[in-house]
Amino acid sequence: MKAYQELAQVEVGGGSAATIGVFDGVHLGHQHLFRHLKRLAKANGLLSAVVTFRNHPRQVLRPEQPVSLLCSLERRLEQVRAQGIDLVVPITFDRELSLVPAHDFVAMLQETLKLRWLVIGPDFALGHNREGNADFLQAMGRQAGFGVSVVQPLVQKSVPVRSTTIRQAVAQGDVGLANRLLGYPFTLEGMVRRGDGRGRLLGFPTANLEVPTDSAMPADGIYATWAIVDGRRNPAATSIGVRPTFGGGRRTVEAFLLDFSGDLYDKPMSLAFTHRLREERHFDSVDALVAQMREDVAQARRLLMESPAPQRT
């Protein structure tokens, strides 16, 4: 089994306290769980371990339902490590793993990670048909010699902090709510590719960002963003949409970097979203569009000067 082979490569000394999940976005709720994990591990002289999945289980269990991810696997692993976790173990979720009974999966963790404590949320479940819920795991733990700690979810201003809630906020263009639950600005990452050059003709040369197809995407509209290129943070006004003034077309992500000159083609770039300025709309003339674009850029500049640049690169 591929997951077993990946787990078996990890070297664990005296034992571990572990948690398991996708942890997409590594938001404030995940960080709340990790803090509990670290305290429990320290109190018991154990290593703190986070077992995460390289791919989202839904991509295997329900492939007909597209998955929108808040961040890439590389960014997720980086963020988990930044929380001070001792071991971060990515494993592959495939059809074979989905059929493993809960008892066998936990036994695998005991063998490979020397599991002594398992930290979970109240709605957590693992194993085939999600049979390994909190009651199941606690009963198994009493027999097999490991503890189970159930951590209540974090709630911010009556809103449970969940990846699903954040994805919904992003899809609706509510980057303010998404950022509050994430604890940092929602960020798109990709490569700058050549577009049709229309922005340059209008006086606003834009960087056309090609993002992975499974990235969570903000609703069409105009946003104030920080564009991060070569480790430098640049204020930018970003448009997401189909450019209805020019007849529509495929959806694009185009960023106009303020006070910037240079070649961005084929470079990696990140866009950290801070505010949604307006919805995308059709203009009756190019002149009307350009006038609105000037207003958008001025508003983005004002908002970004009031917002600290993100520390993430």
C-alpha positions as CSV (number, residue, x, y, z in Angstrom):
1,M,0.0,0.0,0.0
2,K,1.4,3.4,-1.0
3,A,0.3,5.2,2.1
4,Y,1.9,2.6,4.3
5,Q,5.2,2.9,2.5
6,E,5.1,6.7,2.9
7,L,4.4,6.4,6.6
8,A,7.0,3.7,7.1
9,Q,9.7,6.1,5.8
10,V,9.2,8.4,8.9
11,E,11.6,7.8,11.8
12,V,9.9,8.2,15.2
13,G,11.7,7.9,18.5
14,G,9.7,7.4,21.7
15,G,6.2,8.0,20.3
16,S,3.9,10.6,18.8
17,A,0.8,12.5,19.2
18,A,-0.8,12.8,15.8
19,T,-3.7,14.4,13.9
20,I,-5.0,13.5,10.5
21,G,-6.7,15.6,7.8
22,V,-6.4,17.5,4.5
23,F,-5.9,20.8,6.3
24,D,-6.5,22.8,3.2
25,G,-5.6,26.4,3.7
26,V,-4.1,25.7,7.2
27,H,-6.6,28.2,8.5
28,L,-7.2,29.5,12.1
29,G,-9.3,26.4,12.9
30,H,-6.4,24.1,11.9
31,Q,-4.0,26.2,13.9
32,H,-6.2,26.0,16.9
33,L,-6.1,22.1,16.6
34,F,-2.3,22.2,16.1
35,R,-1.8,24.2,19.3
36,H,-3.7,21.6,21.3
37,L,-1.7,18.8,19.6
38,K,1.6,20.5,20.5
39,R,0.6,21.1,24.1
40,L,-0.4,17.4,24.5
41,A,2.7,16.2,22.8
42,K,5.0,18.3,25.0
43,A,3.1,17.3,28.2
44,N,3.7,13.6,27.4
45,G,7.2,13.8,26.0
46,L,6.0,12.9,22.4
47,L,6.7,14.2,19.0
48,S,3.8,16.2,17.4
49,A,2.9,14.7,14.0
50,V,0.5,15.9,11.3
51,V,-0.6,13.3,8.7
52,T,-2.1,15.0,5.7
53,F,-3.1,13.8,2.2
54,R,-1.2,14.7,-1.0
55,N,-4.6,14.8,-2.8
56,H,-8.1,15.6,-1.6
57,P,-10.0,12.4,-0.7
58,R,-13.0,13.7,-2.6
59,Q,-11.0,13.5,-5.8
60,V,-11.0,9.7,-5.3
61,L,-14.3,9.2,-3.6
62,R,-16.4,11.6,-5.7
63,P,-14.4,12.4,-8.8
64,E,-17.5,13.9,-10.5
65,Q,-17.5,16.7,-8.0
66,P,-14.7,19.2,-8.7
67,V,-12.6,20.2,-5.7
68,S,-11.5,23.8,-5.3
69,L,-8.3,24.0,-3.1
70,L,-7.3,27.0,-1.0
71,C,-3.6,26.3,-1.5
72,S,-1.2,23.9,-3.2
73,L,0.3,20.9,-1.4
74,E,3.7,22.6,-1.3
75,R,2.2,25.7,0.4
76,R,0.1,23.6,2.7
77,L,3.2,21.6,3.9
78,E,5.1,24.8,4.3
79,Q,2.3,26.3,6.4
80,V,2.0,23.3,8.7
81,R,5.7,23.2,9.3
82,A,5.5,26.9,10.2
83,Q,3.2,26.0,13.1
84,G,6.1,24.3,14.9
85,I,5.0,20.7,14.2
86,D,7.7,18.1,14.6
87,L,6.7,15.7,11.8
88,V,4.6,16.5,8.7
89,V,3.7,13.3,6.8
90,P,2.0,13.6,3.4
91,I,0.4,10.4,2.2
92,T,-1.4,9.5,-1.0
93,F,-5.2,8.9,-0.7
94,D,-6.1,6.3,-3.3
95,R,-8.8,3.7,-3.9
96,E,-6.9,1.1,-1.9
97,L,-6.6,3.4,1.1
98,S,-10.3,4.3,1.0
99,L,-11.2,0.6,1.5
100,V,-9.0,0.1,4.6
101,P,-11.1,-0.4,7.7
102,A,-10.7,2.2,10.5
103,H,-9.1,-0.3,12.9
104,D,-6.4,-1.3,10.3
105,F,-5.7,2.3,9.5
106,V,-5.1,3.3,13.1
107,A,-3.0,0.1,13.6
108,M,-0.9,1.3,10.7
109,L,-0.4,4.6,12.5
110,Q,0.6,2.8,15.7
111,E,3.1,0.7,13.9
112,T,4.7,3.4,11.8
113,L,4.4,6.6,14.0
114,K,4.3,4.8,17.4
115,L,1.0,6.6,18.0
116,R,0.3,7.4,21.7
117,W,-2.3,10.1,21.2
118,L,-4.7,10.9,18.4
119,V,-6.1,14.5,18.3
120,I,-9.3,15.0,16.3
121,G,-12.3,17.3,15.8
122,P,-15.8,16.2,16.9
123,D,-16.9,15.5,13.3
124,F,-13.8,13.6,12.4
125,A,-14.1,10.1,10.9
126,L,-11.6,7.8,9.1
127,G,-11.5,4.4,7.5
128,H,-13.8,2.7,5.0
129,N,-17.4,4.2,5.1
130,R,-16.1,6.7,7.7
131,E,-16.6,4.1,10.5
132,G,-13.8,5.5,12.6
133,N,-15.6,8.3,14.4
134,A,-14.8,9.7,17.8
135,D,-16.7,7.0,19.8
136,F,-15.1,4.2,17.7
137,L,-11.6,5.6,18.1
138,Q,-11.9,6.2,21.9
139,A,-13.1,2.6,22.4
140,M,-10.3,1.3,20.2
141,G,-7.8,3.5,22.1
142,R,-8.8,2.0,25.5
143,Q,-8.0,-1.4,24.1
144,A,-4.9,-0.6,22.0
145,G,-3.2,1.7,24.4
146,F,-3.5,5.2,22.9
147,G,-5.5,8.2,24.0
148,V,-8.0,10.2,21.9
149,S,-8.4,14.0,22.5
150,V,-11.5,15.6,20.8
151,V,-10.9,19.4,20.2
152,Q,-14.0,21.6,19.7
153,P,-13.9,23.6,16.5
154,L,-12.9,27.3,16.5
155,V,-15.7,29.8,16.0
156,Q,-15.1,33.4,14.9
157,K,-18.0,35.9,15.4
158,S,-20.5,33.0,15.3
159,V,-18.9,31.6,12.1
160,P,-17.3,28.1,12.4
161,V,-13.8,28.2,10.9
162,R,-13.9,25.5,8.3
163,S,-12.3,25.1,4.9
164,T,-15.7,24.7,3.3
165,T,-16.9,28.1,4.7
166,I,-13.7,29.8,3.4
167,R,-14.1,28.3,-0.1
168,Q,-17.7,29.6,-0.2
169,A,-16.6,33.0,0.9
170,V,-13.9,33.1,-1.8
171,A,-16.4,31.9,-4.5
172,Q,-18.7,34.7,-3.5
173,G,-15.9,37.3,-3.6
174,D,-16.0,37.9,0.1
175,V,-12.2,38.0,0.5
176,G,-12.6,39.9,3.8
177,L,-14.4,37.0,5.5
178,A,-12.0,34.5,3.9
179,N,-9.0,36.4,5.1
180,R,-10.4,36.7,8.6
181,L,-11.0,32.9,8.9
182,L,-7.7,32.0,7.2
183,G,-5.7,34.4,9.4
184,Y,-3.8,35.7,6.3
185,P,-4.8,37.0,2.8
186,F,-6.3,34.4,0.4
187,T,-3.6,33.9,-2.3
188,L,-3.6,32.7,-5.8
189,E,-0.4,31.2,-7.2
190,G,0.6,30.5,-10.8
191,M,2.8,31.5,-13.7
192,V,2.6,34.7,-15.7
193,R,1.7,34.0,-19.3
194,R,1.3,36.1,-22.4
195,G,-2.2,37.4,-23.0
196,D,-3.7,39.3,-25.9
197,G,-2.1,42.6,-24.9
198,R,-5.3,44.5,-24.7
199,G,-4.5,45.9,-21.3
200,R,-1.3,47.5,-22.6
201,L,-3.3,49.2,-25.5
202,L,-5.6,50.6,-22.8
203,G,-2.7,52.0,-20.8
204,F,-2.9,49.4,-18.1
205,P,-0.4,46.5,-19.0
206,T,-1.5,43.5,-17.0
207,A,0.2,40.3,-16.0
208,N,-1.9,37.3,-17.0
209,L,-1.8,34.7,-14.2
210,E,-2.2,31.1,-15.2
211,V,-3.4,29.2,-12.1
212,P,-4.0,25.5,-11.5
213,T,-7.5,24.3,-12.5
214,D,-8.2,23.0,-9.0
215,S,-7.5,26.4,-7.3
216,A,-10.3,28.1,-5.4
217,M,-11.2,31.1,-7.5
218,P,-12.7,34.4,-6.3
219,A,-15.9,35.6,-7.9
220,D,-15.6,37.7,-11.0
221,G,-14.7,41.3,-10.2
222,I,-12.0,43.8,-9.5
223,Y,-9.8,43.4,-6.4
224,A,-7.0,45.2,-4.5
225,T,-4.1,42.7,-4.3
226,W,-0.5,42.4,-3.4
227,A,1.5,40.8,-6.3
228,I,4.5,38.9,-5.1
229,V,7.2,38.3,-7.7
230,D,10.9,37.4,-7.0
231,G,10.2,37.9,-3.3
232,R,9.1,41.5,-3.7
233,R,5.6,42.7,-2.9
234,N,3.9,45.1,-5.3
235,P,0.5,46.8,-5.0
236,A,-1.8,45.7,-7.8
237,A,-5.3,46.0,-9.1
238,T,-6.5,42.6,-10.3
239,S,-9.4,41.7,-12.6
240,I,-11.0,38.3,-12.7
241,G,-13.6,37.6,-15.3
242,V,-14.5,37.2,-19.0
243,R,-14.1,40.9,-20.1
244,P,-17.7,41.4,-21.2
245,T,-17.0,44.9,-22.7
246,F,-15.0,43.0,-25.4
247,G,-17.6,40.3,-26.0
248,G,-16.7,37.9,-23.3
249,G,-14.5,34.8,-23.5
250,R,-12.5,32.5,-21.3
251,R,-12.1,33.5,-17.6
252,T,-8.8,35.3,-16.9
253,V,-6.9,36.6,-13.9
254,E,-5.1,39.8,-14.9
255,A,-3.1,42.0,-12.5
256,F,-2.0,45.6,-13.1
257,L,1.1,46.2,-10.9
258,L,1.2,49.8,-9.8
259,D,4.4,51.7,-10.4
260,F,6.1,48.6,-11.9
261,S,8.2,48.1,-14.9
262,G,9.9,45.0,-16.1
263,D,9.3,41.6,-17.8
264,L,7.1,39.2,-15.9
265,Y,6.5,36.6,-18.6
266,D,7.0,33.0,-17.5
267,K,7.7,34.0,-13.9
268,P,5.9,32.6,-10.9
269,M,3.7,35.1,-9.2
270,S,1.3,35.1,-6.2
271,L,-1.7,37.4,-5.7
272,A,-2.7,38.1,-2.1
273,F,-6.3,39.5,-2.1
274,T,-7.2,42.2,0.4
275,H,-10.4,43.9,-0.9
276,R,-13.1,43.4,-3.5
277,L,-13.6,46.8,-5.2
278,R,-16.6,46.0,-7.5
279,E,-18.2,43.4,-9.7
280,E,-17.3,42.8,-13.3
281,R,-19.6,44.6,-15.7
282,H,-20.1,45.6,-19.3
283,F,-19.3,49.2,-20.4
284,D,-20.9,50.9,-23.3
285,S,-17.5,52.3,-24.6
286,V,-13.8,51.7,-24.2
287,D,-13.5,55.3,-22.9
288,A,-16.0,54.5,-20.1
289,L,-14.0,51.4,-19.2
290,V,-10.7,53.2,-19.1
291,A,-12.2,55.9,-16.8
292,Q,-13.4,53.2,-14.4
293,M,-10.1,51.4,-14.5
294,R,-8.4,54.7,-13.4
295,E,-10.8,54.8,-10.5
296,D,-10.2,51.2,-9.7
297,V,-6.4,51.7,-9.6
298,A,-6.7,54.8,-7.4
299,Q,-9.0,53.0,-5.0
300,A,-6.7,49.9,-4.9
301,R,-3.7,52.2,-4.2
302,R,-5.5,53.8,-1.3
303,L,-6.7,50.6,0.3
304,L,-3.3,48.8,-0.1
305,M,-1.4,51.7,1.5
306,E,-3.7,51.2,4.5
307,S,-3.1,47.4,4.5
308,P,0.3,45.9,5.5
309,A,1.9,43.8,2.8
310,P,1.7,40.1,3.6
311,Q,4.8,38.4,4.8
312,R,4.1,35.2,2.8
313,T,6.1,34.8,-0.4
